[in-house]
Amino acid sequence: MDLKDIIIWSRRHWYLFVISLAVCGVLGCLYYYFTPPSREVRATIMLRQTNDKSASAQDEMLRMMGMGGQRIASDEIEILSSRTLMEQVVGRLGLRQICYKKGKRFWECQFPNNDITVLMPDSFSRNADIDIKISDEGKWKVKIKVLDFSTVKLTLNRAGEQMMTDFGPITFSASSPDISGHYRVEVRTLRSMVETLRKGIKISRLNKESNIIELTSVSSSPVLTSAIIDTQLDIYNRSYVSDKNLLAQQTEEFLSNRLSIIAADLDNAEMEVESYKRQYRIASISTAAESYRDFGEQYQRQVAEVNSEMDILDFISSQLNSPEKENTILPSNIGISDEALQDVILTYNNLILNRNKLRQTAYNDNPSIKSATEQIVETRRNLTEGIAQSRQSLALRRDYLQKQQQQYEQMLSSLPEQERRYIEMQRDKATKEKQYLYLVTKREENSMLLAAEATPAKIIDRAQTATQIESPNIKFIILLSLIIGLALPFAVYMYEALKKELL
């Protein structure tokens, strides 16, 4: 077997090459004609960054979680492609069923306006392909193929008719009574559809050092794919806003409770001062009393601040020791002077939210969740010890301040009883007013954070469909047809040559 023999054989059997090329060319043309064109759908987002100098404590904690500041693109890609997010996409767009209509050349996806909807029983939990042929007279011929199970054939006289099958009652509805043609409805389980979407959409960074992420997919149904990608981005952004608002809402609840208590105390103090002034007709306070009052007020205000901080520590301690509040985020930046303790609280909240975030994509027995739980338990123990130490330090400081306050109260005891009592009431009222204004300011700051709708990803380009067809590729089909068309005759030659050698 040499080149000369091949050339001689080829010249003698030239008609085989012509027939082979013709057949392969026809098959290639048929494939190109009847294959639906697939185009690339692409969307681009950029992860936002925030200004570290002007960020609040809540924003700082969110940045530690990867939801603010210098965001980690690889982590965000995992979130974008997570099963939990895809399940929400399927639910919002109703992708458990997709309807196709047979056109002249190929099947055409009807999303979002399906001509036919199939109502399956609640107990149905399999994948199924439903083939429907509707005549011009309105008669339906239905073939239900349940994957890995069985096939059922039905005949319907009209839309809306309920049919009993081995899977339960099934109802077919149509958008119009006049529809006709050949349809196919794909019914998929939630898990199956989620996995299909996750495999079909590629999520990657523009480059290794960029915060720009691209979502791409090659699809024969670009309208459906565009809707999936846009919905995926919308749910991703809103999920971040929801997590951020959860922290702000916990702080809002705490501040509102404290404000209601301080407001009631302030009302009582104002009514007491007003009643006392009317009873004793007090109009002015002596210079000495004012001096004593100023010093005493300074120490009493500090005592009140210490007491307020101790109340906050007691509240946080009760939250930690309550089994019902085991997964509750603790309020932060609400008047704790111990910066180290503030850092532990931020770390604890970070761990809680991080574990909740992991639970969206994994089960409770996942090693990452177990590790996060162990860290939470250890941090809760450190936080309890830190609260105890901080409270002990505050108690010592309060004792010292109270002793200083008592000294000025003894000085005031030389003043007339009514005047001294009036000064005490005014001082108590002023202290409560300052506490009230401080809490109102903090609540306004928290409300601004709650109202902020800054999303983690800025959408640069929403899902857009390319004009160029990715597949079928006409050049590739022509080249493949030529290769196969030339290879088949040579395969015949090889067969004859081997047959002669064996003989």
C-alpha positions as CSV (number, residue, x, y, z in Angstrom):
1,M,0.0,0.0,0.0
2,D,1.7,3.2,-1.2
3,L,0.9,6.6,-2.6
4,K,0.9,5.5,-6.2
5,D,-1.7,2.8,-5.5
6,I,-3.9,5.4,-3.7
7,I,-3.7,7.8,-6.6
8,I,-4.5,5.1,-9.2
9,W,-7.4,3.9,-7.1
10,S,-8.7,7.4,-6.6
11,R,-8.7,8.2,-10.4
12,R,-10.5,4.9,-11.1
13,H,-13.2,5.5,-8.4
14,W,-13.5,9.3,-8.8
15,Y,-17.3,9.0,-8.7
16,L,-17.2,7.8,-5.1
17,F,-15.6,11.1,-4.1
18,V,-18.3,13.0,-6.0
19,I,-21.1,11.0,-4.4
20,S,-19.6,11.3,-0.9
21,L,-19.1,15.0,-1.1
22,A,-22.6,15.5,-2.5
23,V,-24.2,13.5,0.3
24,C,-22.2,15.1,3.0
25,G,-22.9,18.5,1.6
26,V,-26.6,17.8,1.5
27,L,-26.5,16.5,5.1
28,G,-24.6,19.6,6.2
29,C,-27.1,21.9,4.5
30,L,-30.0,20.1,6.2
31,Y,-28.3,20.3,9.6
32,Y,-27.7,24.1,9.1
33,Y,-31.2,24.7,7.9
34,F,-33.0,22.7,10.7
35,T,-30.8,23.7,13.6
36,P,-32.0,26.7,15.6
37,P,-29.4,29.5,15.6
38,S,-27.7,30.1,18.9
39,R,-26.4,33.5,20.0
40,E,-24.3,34.7,22.9
41,V,-26.1,36.6,25.7
42,R,-23.8,38.8,27.8
43,A,-24.2,41.0,30.9
44,T,-21.5,43.0,32.7
45,I,-21.5,44.2,36.3
46,M,-19.0,46.0,38.5
47,L,-18.6,45.3,42.3
48,R,-19.0,48.6,44.2
49,Q,-16.5,50.0,46.6
50,T,-17.3,52.3,49.6
51,N,-15.4,55.1,51.2
52,D,-13.7,53.6,54.3
53,K,-13.3,56.9,56.1
54,S,-16.9,57.9,56.1
55,A,-18.3,54.4,56.7
56,S,-20.4,53.7,59.7
57,A,-20.0,50.7,62.0
58,Q,-22.7,48.8,60.2
59,D,-21.0,49.4,56.8
60,E,-17.7,48.3,58.4
61,M,-19.1,45.0,59.4
62,L,-20.7,44.5,56.0
63,R,-17.3,45.1,54.4
64,M,-15.8,42.5,56.7
65,M,-18.4,40.1,55.3
66,G,-17.6,40.9,51.7
67,M,-20.7,43.0,51.2
68,G,-19.0,46.3,51.0
69,G,-15.7,48.0,50.4
70,Q,-13.1,45.9,48.5
71,R,-15.4,43.1,47.6
72,I,-13.9,39.7,46.8
73,A,-15.0,38.8,43.2
74,S,-14.5,35.1,43.5
75,D,-16.8,34.9,46.5
76,E,-19.5,37.0,44.7
77,I,-19.2,34.6,41.7
78,E,-20.1,31.7,44.0
79,I,-23.1,33.6,45.3
80,L,-24.3,34.5,41.8
81,S,-24.2,30.9,40.7
82,S,-25.6,29.5,44.0
83,R,-28.5,27.0,44.0
84,T,-30.5,29.2,46.4
85,L,-30.3,32.2,44.0
86,M,-31.2,30.1,41.0
87,E,-34.2,28.6,42.8
88,Q,-35.5,32.2,43.3
89,V,-34.9,32.9,39.6
90,V,-36.9,29.8,38.6
91,G,-39.7,30.7,41.0
92,R,-39.9,34.3,39.8
93,L,-39.9,33.5,36.1
94,G,-42.0,30.3,36.4
95,L,-39.4,28.2,34.6
96,R,-40.7,24.9,35.8
97,Q,-42.5,24.8,32.5
98,I,-41.2,26.0,29.1
99,C,-43.4,25.9,26.0
100,Y,-42.1,25.4,22.4
101,K,-43.9,25.7,19.1
102,K,-42.8,23.9,16.0
103,G,-42.0,26.4,13.2
104,K,-41.2,25.7,9.6
105,R,-37.6,24.9,10.4
106,F,-37.2,24.3,14.2
107,W,-38.8,24.5,17.6
108,E,-39.3,28.1,18.8
109,C,-39.4,29.0,22.6
110,Q,-42.5,31.0,23.5
111,F,-41.3,32.6,26.7
112,P,-42.7,34.7,28.2
113,N,-46.1,34.3,26.4
114,N,-46.8,30.6,26.3
115,D,-49.7,29.4,24.3
116,I,-50.2,26.3,26.5
117,T,-49.9,25.8,30.2
118,V,-50.1,22.3,31.8
119,L,-51.4,22.1,35.4
120,M,-49.6,19.1,37.0
121,P,-50.6,17.5,40.3
122,D,-48.7,18.7,43.4
123,S,-47.3,15.2,44.0
124,F,-45.7,15.1,40.5
125,S,-41.9,15.3,41.0
126,R,-40.4,14.1,37.8
127,N,-39.1,15.5,34.5
128,A,-41.6,15.2,31.6
129,D,-41.7,16.1,27.9
130,I,-45.3,16.7,26.7
131,D,-45.9,16.6,22.9
132,I,-49.1,18.3,21.9
133,K,-50.7,18.4,18.4
134,I,-53.8,20.6,18.0
135,S,-55.8,20.3,14.8
136,D,-57.6,23.2,13.2
137,E,-60.8,21.8,14.5
138,G,-59.5,22.1,18.1
139,K,-58.8,18.5,18.8
140,W,-55.8,17.8,21.0
141,K,-53.5,14.8,20.7
142,V,-51.2,14.6,23.7
143,K,-48.3,12.3,24.4
144,I,-46.7,12.6,27.9
145,K,-43.3,11.1,28.2
146,V,-42.2,11.0,31.9
147,L,-38.4,10.6,31.8
148,D,-37.3,7.2,33.3
149,F,-40.9,6.2,33.9
150,S,-43.5,5.7,31.2
151,T,-45.4,7.3,28.3
152,V,-49.1,8.2,28.3
153,K,-51.2,9.1,25.2
154,L,-54.3,11.3,25.6
155,T,-57.0,12.8,23.3
156,L,-58.8,16.0,24.3
157,N,-61.7,17.6,22.7
158,R,-61.0,21.1,24.0
159,A,-58.7,23.1,26.2
160,G,-59.3,23.2,30.0
161,E,-60.4,19.6,30.1
162,Q,-59.0,17.6,33.0
163,M,-57.6,14.2,32.3
164,M,-56.9,11.4,34.8
165,T,-53.5,9.7,34.3
166,D,-51.2,7.4,36.3
167,F,-49.6,10.5,37.7
168,G,-52.9,12.1,38.8
169,P,-55.2,14.7,37.2
170,I,-53.7,16.9,34.5
171,T,-55.3,20.0,33.0
172,F,-54.3,21.6,29.8
173,S,-55.1,25.3,29.3
174,A,-54.6,27.5,26.2
175,S,-54.1,31.3,25.9
176,S,-56.6,31.3,23.1
177,P,-59.4,28.9,21.9
178,D,-58.2,29.3,18.3
179,I,-54.6,28.0,18.7
180,S,-53.4,25.2,16.5
181,G,-50.1,23.6,15.6
182,H,-47.5,21.3,17.1
183,Y,-46.3,22.2,20.6
184,R,-43.8,20.8,23.1
185,V,-44.0,21.5,26.8
186,E,-41.0,20.7,29.0
187,V,-41.8,20.1,32.6
188,R,-38.9,20.0,35.0
189,T,-38.3,19.6,38.7
190,L,-36.9,22.5,40.6
191,R,-33.6,20.8,41.2
192,S,-33.2,19.7,37.6
193,M,-34.0,23.2,36.2
194,V,-31.6,24.9,38.7
195,E,-28.7,22.6,37.7
196,T,-29.4,23.3,34.0
197,L,-29.3,27.0,34.5
198,R,-26.1,26.9,36.6
199,K,-24.4,24.9,33.9
200,G,-25.7,27.1,31.1
201,I,-24.5,30.4,32.4
202,K,-20.8,31.1,32.7
203,I,-19.7,33.7,35.3
204,S,-16.2,35.0,35.2
205,R,-14.0,38.0,36.0
206,L,-12.9,40.3,33.2
207,N,-9.3,39.8,34.4
208,K,-7.6,38.6,37.6
209,E,-7.3,42.1,39.1
210,S,-10.6,43.5,38.0
211,N,-13.8,43.9,40.0
212,I,-15.8,43.6,36.8
213,I,-17.8,40.3,36.3
214,E,-19.3,39.0,33.1
215,L,-22.2,36.6,32.8
216,T,-22.4,34.9,29.4
217,S,-24.4,32.1,27.8
218,V,-24.9,30.8,24.3
219,S,-28.5,30.0,23.8
220,S,-31.0,29.3,21.0
221,S,-33.6,31.2,23.2
222,P,-31.9,34.6,23.8
223,V,-35.1,36.2,25.1
224,L,-35.4,33.6,27.9
225,T,-31.7,33.6,28.7
226,S,-31.7,37.4,28.9
227,A,-34.6,37.3,31.3
228,I,-32.8,34.7,33.5
229,I,-29.6,36.7,33.7
230,D,-31.3,40.0,34.4
231,T,-33.5,38.4,37.1
232,Q,-30.3,36.7,38.6
233,L,-28.7,40.1,38.9
234,D,-31.8,41.8,40.4
235,I,-32.2,39.0,43.1
236,Y,-28.5,39.2,43.9
237,N,-28.6,42.9,44.5
238,R,-31.8,42.8,46.6
239,S,-30.4,39.9,48.7
240,Y,-27.6,42.2,49.8
241,V,-29.9,45.0,50.6
242,S,-32.0,42.6,52.7
243,D,-28.9,41.5,54.7
244,K,-27.9,45.1,55.3
245,N,-31.4,46.1,56.4
246,L,-31.5,43.1,58.8
247,L,-28.7,44.6,60.9
248,A,-30.2,48.1,60.8
249,Q,-33.6,46.8,61.8
250,Q,-32.2,45.1,64.9
251,T,-30.5,48.3,65.9
252,E,-33.7,50.3,65.2
253,E,-35.7,48.0,67.5
254,F,-33.2,48.4,70.3
255,L,-33.1,52.2,70.0
256,S,-36.9,52.5,69.8
257,N,-37.3,50.5,73.0
258,R,-34.7,52.7,74.8
259,L,-36.3,55.9,73.5
260,S,-39.7,54.9,74.7
261,I,-38.3,54.3,78.2
262,I,-36.3,57.6,78.3
263,A,-39.3,59.5,76.9
264,A,-41.5,58.3,79.7
265,D,-38.9,59.2,82.3
266,L,-38.5,62.7,80.7
267,D,-42.2,63.3,80.8
268,N,-42.4,62.4,84.5
269,A,-39.4,64.7,85.3
270,E,-40.9,67.7,83.4
271,M,-44.3,67.2,85.2
272,E,-42.5,66.9,88.6
273,V,-40.5,70.2,88.0
274,E,-43.6,72.0,86.9
275,S,-45.6,70.9,89.9
276,Y,-42.8,71.7,92.3
277,K,-42.3,75.2,90.9
278,R,-46.0,75.9,91.3
279,Q,-46.0,74.6,94.9
280,Y,-43.0,76.6,96.2
281,R,-43.0,79.4,93.7
282,I,-39.4,79.0,92.9
283,A,-38.2,81.6,90.3
284,S,-34.4,81.8,90.7
285,I,-31.4,80.0,92.0
286,S,-28.6,81.6,93.9
287,T,-25.1,81.8,92.5
288,A,-23.7,79.3,94.9
289,A,-26.4,76.8,94.2
290,E,-25.7,77.2,90.5
291,S,-22.0,76.5,91.0
292,Y,-22.7,73.4,93.1
293,R,-25.3,72.4,90.6
294,D,-22.8,72.6,87.7
295,F,-20.3,70.4,89.3
296,G,-22.8,68.0,90.7
297,E,-24.5,67.8,87.3
298,Q,-21.3,67.0,85.6
299,Y,-20.7,64.0,87.8
300,Q,-24.3,62.9,87.7
301,R,-24.3,63.1,84.0
302,Q,-21.2,60.8,84.0
303,V,-22.9,58.5,86.4
304,A,-26.0,58.4,84.1
305,E,-23.8,57.6,81.1
306,V,-22.1,54.8,83.0
307,N,-25.5,53.4,84.1
308,S,-26.7,53.7,80.5
309,E,-23.7,51.8,79.2
310,M,-24.2,49.1,81.9
311,D,-27.8,48.8,80.9
312,I,-26.7,48.3,77.3
313,L,-24.2,45.6,78.5
314,D,-26.9,43.9,80.5
315,F,-29.2,43.9,77.4
316,I,-26.5,42.4,75.2
317,S,-25.7,39.8,77.9
318,S,-29.4,38.8,78.1
319,Q,-29.5,38.4,74.3
320,L,-26.4,36.1,74.5
321,N,-27.9,34.0,77.3
322,S,-31.3,33.6,75.7
323,P,-31.7,30.4,73.7
324,E,-34.4,32.1,71.5
325,K,-31.9,34.8,70.5
326,E,-29.1,32.4,69.7
327,N,-29.0,33.5,66.0
328,T,-29.9,37.1,66.6
329,I,-27.6,39.9,65.5
330,L,-26.5,42.2,68.4
331,P,-26.9,46.0,68.1
332,S,-23.6,47.8,67.5
333,N,-22.3,51.4,67.8
334,I,-24.9,52.3,70.5
335,G,-22.8,53.8,73.3
336,I,-20.2,51.2,74.3
337,S,-16.9,52.9,75.2
338,D,-14.8,49.8,75.2
339,E,-13.4,49.6,71.6
340,A,-12.1,46.1,72.1
341,L,-15.6,44.9,73.1
342,Q,-17.1,46.7,70.1
343,D,-14.7,44.8,67.9
344,V,-15.8,41.5,69.4
345,I,-19.5,42.4,68.9
346,L,-18.7,43.2,65.2
347,T,-16.9,39.9,64.8
348,Y,-19.8,38.0,66.4
349,N,-22.3,39.6,64.1
350,N,-20.1,38.9,61.2
351,L,-19.9,35.2,62.1
352,I,-23.7,35.0,62.5
353,L,-24.4,36.6,59.1
354,N,-21.7,34.5,57.4
355,R,-23.2,31.3,58.8
356,N,-26.6,32.4,57.5
357,K,-25.0,33.1,54.2
358,L,-23.4,29.6,54.1
359,R,-26.8,28.0,54.9
360,Q,-28.2,29.3,51.7
361,T,-25.9,27.1,49.7
362,A,-25.1,24.2,52.0
363,Y,-26.7,21.9,54.6
364,N,-26.3,22.0,58.4
365,D,-23.8,19.1,58.4
366,N,-21.5,20.9,56.0
367,P,-17.9,21.3,57.5
368,S,-18.0,25.0,56.8
369,I,-21.2,25.5,58.8
370,K,-19.9,23.4,61.6
371,S,-16.7,25.4,61.7
372,A,-18.7,28.7,61.7
373,T,-20.8,27.4,64.6
374,E,-17.7,26.6,66.6
375,Q,-16.3,30.0,66.0
376,I,-19.7,31.6,67.1
377,V,-19.7,29.6,70.3
378,E,-16.0,30.6,71.0
379,T,-16.7,34.3,70.2
380,R,-19.9,34.2,72.4
381,R,-17.8,33.0,75.3
382,N,-15.2,35.7,74.7
383,L,-17.9,38.3,74.4
384,T,-19.5,37.2,77.7
385,E,-16.2,37.4,79.5
386,G,-15.5,40.8,77.9
387,I,-18.9,42.1,79.0
388,A,-18.3,41.0,82.6
389,Q,-14.9,42.7,82.7
390,S,-16.2,45.9,81.1
391,R,-19.1,46.0,83.6
392,Q,-16.8,45.5,86.5
393,S,-14.7,48.4,85.3
394,L,-17.7,50.6,84.8
395,A,-19.0,49.7,88.3
396,L,-15.7,50.9,89.9
397,R,-15.9,54.1,87.8
398,R,-19.5,54.7,88.9
399,D,-18.6,54.3,92.6
400,Y,-15.9,57.0,92.2
401,L,-18.2,59.4,90.4
402,Q,-21.0,58.8,93.0
403,K,-18.6,59.7,95.8
404,Q,-17.7,63.0,94.0
405,Q,-21.4,63.7,93.4
406,Q,-22.2,63.1,97.1
407,Q,-19.6,65.8,98.1
408,Y,-21.5,68.4,96.1
409,E,-24.8,67.2,97.3
410,Q,-23.6,67.8,100.9
411,M,-22.7,71.3,99.9
412,L,-26.1,71.9,98.5
413,S,-27.6,70.6,101.8
414,S,-26.9,74.0,103.3
415,L,-29.3,75.6,100.9
416,P,-33.0,75.8,101.6
417,E,-34.7,72.4,101.2
418,Q,-37.0,73.6,98.5
419,E,-34.3,75.2,96.4
420,R,-32.0,72.2,96.7
421,R,-34.8,69.9,95.7
422,Y,-35.6,72.0,92.7
423,I,-32.0,71.9,91.5
424,E,-32.0,68.1,91.7
425,M,-35.1,67.9,89.7
426,Q,-33.7,70.3,87.0
427,R,-30.5,68.3,86.9
428,D,-32.3,65.0,86.5
429,K,-34.5,66.5,83.8
430,A,-31.4,67.9,81.9
431,T,-29.7,64.5,82.1
432,K,-32.7,62.7,80.6
433,E,-33.0,65.3,77.8
434,K,-29.4,64.7,76.8
435,Q,-29.9,61.0,76.8
436,Y,-33.1,61.4,74.7
437,L,-31.4,63.7,72.1
438,Y,-28.5,61.3,71.9
439,L,-30.7,58.3,71.2
440,V,-32.8,60.3,68.7
441,T,-29.6,61.2,66.8
442,K,-28.5,57.6,66.7
443,R,-31.9,56.5,65.5
444,E,-31.8,59.0,62.6
445,E,-28.4,57.8,61.6
446,N,-29.6,54.2,61.6
447,S,-32.7,55.2,59.7
448,M,-30.5,56.7,57.0
449,L,-28.6,53.4,56.7
450,L,-31.9,51.5,56.6
451,A,-33.2,53.8,53.8
452,A,-30.0,53.5,51.7
453,E,-30.6,51.3,48.7
454,A,-27.0,51.0,47.5
455,T,-26.6,47.6,45.8
456,P,-23.3,45.6,45.8
457,A,-23.1,45.4,42.0
458,K,-23.4,48.3,39.5
459,I,-24.9,46.9,36.3
460,I,-22.8,48.2,33.5
461,D,-24.6,46.3,30.7
462,R,-27.8,44.3,31.2
463,A,-28.2,41.1,29.3
464,Q,-27.8,41.8,25.6
465,T,-27.9,39.4,22.6
466,A,-25.2,39.4,20.1
467,T,-26.1,39.8,16.4
468,Q,-23.5,37.2,15.3
469,I,-24.7,33.6,15.3
470,E,-22.4,31.3,17.4
471,S,-23.9,28.0,16.1
472,P,-24.5,26.4,13.7
473,N,-21.2,27.7,12.2
474,I,-21.5,27.5,8.4
475,K,-17.8,27.6,7.8
476,F,-17.2,24.7,10.2
477,I,-20.1,22.7,8.7
478,I,-18.6,23.2,5.2
479,L,-15.1,22.2,6.4
480,L,-16.5,19.1,8.2
481,S,-18.5,18.1,5.2
482,L,-15.4,18.3,3.0
483,I,-13.3,16.3,5.4
484,I,-15.9,13.5,5.9
485,G,-16.8,13.6,2.2
486,L,-13.1,12.9,1.3
487,A,-12.5,10.5,4.2
488,L,-15.3,8.1,3.3
489,P,-13.9,7.0,-0.1
490,F,-10.5,6.5,1.5
491,A,-12.2,4.4,4.1
492,V,-13.6,2.2,1.3
493,Y,-10.1,2.0,-0.2
494,M,-8.6,1.0,3.1
495,Y,-11.3,-1.7,3.6
496,E,-10.6,-3.2,0.1
497,A,-6.8,-3.1,0.7
498,L,-7.0,-4.9,4.0
499,K,-9.4,-7.4,2.5
500,K,-6.9,-8.2,-0.2
501,E,-4.0,-8.6,2.3
502,L,-6.1,-11.0,4.4
503,L,-6.9,-13.1,1.3
